[in-house]
C-alpha cells in the first residue's frame, strides 16, 4: 500500500507531464526554465535509481581514494560511503593545497579525480559520457 506509486514513479509522471503537456505551451525564457526543471527532475530520477540499485555510485570513488592513501577506512569516519568520501576528499583538497601531490598530481591524483567526474556525470549528464566528447588526456 505504501510502496505504490513510489517517489520515482511520481517524479517520472510529473516530468512526463511537464515535457509533453506543459513545455509545448511555453516559449522563451519560460520554456528554458521548464527545460531546466525537467533536467533537474531527470537527475533526481537517476539518483533514485542508483540508490535503489544498491550500488552506491560513490563506491568506486571511495575505492580510488582509499588506494591513493593506502587505507581501508579513513580515520574518524563511520561505515557510510558518503561520509568516508567526504572525509577523504577534504583530506585530498588539503594535501593538494599543501603541495603534497605536486610531483605526482598527474599520476596519483588524476585517476581519483577522473573517477569522481565520471560518477558525477553518470547522474548529472550520462549522455556526455555516451557521446565520448571528452577529449582530455
C-alpha positions as CSV (number, residue, x, y, z in Angstrom):
1,X,0.0,0.0,0.0
2,X,2.8,2.4,0.9
3,X,5.1,1.5,-1.9
4,X,2.9,2.4,-5.0
5,X,3.3,4.9,-6.5
6,X,6.7,5.4,-5.1
7,X,8.8,8.6,-5.3
8,X,10.4,7.6,-8.6
9,X,7.1,6.8,-10.3
10,X,5.6,10.1,-9.1
11,X,8.5,12.1,-10.2
12,X,8.7,10.4,-13.6
13,X,5.0,11.1,-14.1
14,X,5.4,14.7,-13.2
15,X,8.4,15.0,-15.6
16,X,6.4,13.4,-18.4
17,X,3.5,15.8,-17.9
18,X,5.9,18.7,-17.9
19,X,7.6,17.6,-21.1
20,X,4.5,16.5,-23.0
21,X,1.8,18.9,-21.9
22,X,3.3,22.0,-20.3
23,X,6.6,22.7,-22.1
24,X,5.0,22.7,-25.6
25,X,2.8,25.6,-24.5
26,X,5.7,27.7,-23.2
27,X,8.1,29.9,-25.1
28,X,11.2,32.0,-24.5
29,X,12.7,32.2,-21.0
30,X,9.8,30.3,-19.5
31,X,10.4,27.4,-21.9
32,X,14.1,27.4,-20.9
33,X,13.2,27.4,-17.2
34,X,10.8,24.5,-17.8
35,X,13.6,22.6,-19.6
36,X,15.9,23.3,-16.6
37,X,13.2,21.9,-14.2
38,X,12.8,18.8,-16.4
39,X,16.6,18.2,-16.5
40,X,16.7,18.6,-12.7
41,X,13.9,16.0,-12.4
42,X,15.9,13.6,-14.6
43,X,18.9,14.0,-12.4
44,X,16.9,13.2,-9.3
45,X,15.3,10.2,-11.0
46,X,18.8,8.8,-11.8
47,X,19.9,9.4,-8.2
48,X,16.8,7.5,-7.0
49,X,17.6,4.7,-9.5
50,X,21.2,4.5,-8.3
51,X,20.1,4.4,-4.6
52,X,17.6,1.6,-5.4
53,X,20.1,-0.4,-7.3
54,X,22.0,-0.8,-4.1
55,X,25.3,0.1,-5.8
56,X,26.4,3.3,-4.3
57,X,27.8,5.4,-7.2
58,X,30.4,6.8,-4.7
59,X,31.9,3.3,-4.0
60,X,34.4,3.5,-7.0
61,X,35.4,7.0,-5.8
62,X,36.0,5.7,-2.3
63,X,38.0,2.8,-3.7
64,X,40.2,5.2,-5.6
65,X,40.7,7.4,-2.6
66,X,41.5,4.5,-0.3
67,X,44.0,3.2,-2.8
68,X,45.6,6.7,-3.1
69,X,46.0,6.8,0.7
70,X,46.7,3.1,1.2
71,X,44.0,2.8,3.8
72,X,41.0,0.6,4.4
73,X,38.8,3.1,6.2
74,X,39.6,6.8,6.8
75,X,40.2,7.7,10.5
76,X,37.2,9.4,12.1
77,X,34.5,8.1,9.8
78,X,31.7,5.6,10.1
79,X,31.0,2.9,7.5
80,X,28.9,5.2,5.4
81,X,30.4,5.6,1.9
82,X,29.4,9.2,1.6
83,X,30.9,10.3,4.8
84,X,34.2,8.4,4.0
85,X,34.3,10.1,0.6
86,X,33.7,13.5,2.1
87,X,36.5,13.0,4.7
88,X,38.9,11.8,2.1
89,X,38.0,14.5,-0.3
90,X,38.6,17.1,2.4
91,X,42.0,15.5,3.1
92,X,42.8,15.4,-0.6
93,X,42.0,19.0,-1.1
94,X,44.2,20.0,1.9
95,X,47.0,17.8,0.5
96,X,46.8,19.4,-2.9
97,X,46.8,22.9,-1.4
98,X,49.7,22.0,0.7
99,X,51.6,20.8,-2.3
100,X,51.9,17.1,-1.2
101,X,51.0,15.8,-4.6
102,X,52.8,18.4,-6.8
103,X,55.2,15.7,-8.1
104,X,52.6,13.1,-8.6
105,X,49.5,15.0,-9.4
106,X,49.0,13.6,-12.9
107,X,49.9,10.0,-11.9
108,X,48.5,9.6,-8.4
109,X,45.6,12.0,-8.1
110,X,44.3,12.2,-11.7
111,X,42.7,8.8,-11.5
112,X,40.8,9.7,-8.3
113,X,39.6,13.0,-9.8
114,X,38.6,11.4,-13.1
115,X,36.6,8.7,-11.3
116,X,34.8,11.4,-9.3
117,X,34.0,13.2,-12.5
118,X,32.8,10.0,-14.2
119,X,30.5,9.2,-11.3
120,X,29.0,12.7,-11.2
121,X,28.4,12.7,-14.9
122,X,26.6,9.3,-14.6
123,X,24.0,11.1,-12.6
124,X,24.1,14.7,-13.9
125,X,24.7,14.1,-17.7
126,X,25.1,10.5,-18.8
127,X,24.8,11.5,-22.4
128,X,28.1,13.4,-22.1
129,X,29.8,10.1,-21.3
130,X,28.0,8.2,-24.0
131,X,28.8,10.8,-26.6
132,X,32.5,10.4,-25.9
133,X,33.2,14.0,-26.5
134,X,35.6,14.4,-23.6
135,X,39.0,14.6,-25.2
136,X,41.4,15.5,-22.4
137,X,44.2,13.0,-21.6
